[in-house]
């Protein structure tokens, strides 16, 4: 999965906490978030005159836009390693929790299906899905 595909997947499933996410999906999204934060931090400082140590307006908006997709892809990544998404709360444990989560995010997912769904790298969609990506729980409106 490339960066463009990972970012599209994360935004299309921004409140979908079921299913699984491959390592590449999570890490490409993390890179996208990081690069976006740097670019917007520079823009905040140059254009809006934000202080060097604080978060500017653009950075704050960026963080708000990314909070749900970031949490959902992290939970789906934990599902890929056959762990409950509730383990995400481990980030609240200072230092140690963050390190444990990074290690889990970097480990290879379960081969084949597990209790959270099919292997995201197999290219096989779940039974309740009509495409490669899992449907979002957000209702859609037909625009015909």
Secondary structure, 3 states (H helix, E strand, C coil): CCHHHHHHHHHHCCCCCCCCCCHHHHHHHHHHHHHHHHHHHHHHHHHHCCCCCCCCHHHHHHHHHHHHHHHHHHHHHHHHCCCCHHHHHHHHCCCHHHHHHHHHHHCCCCCCCECCECCCCCCCCCCCCCCCCCCCCCCCCCCC
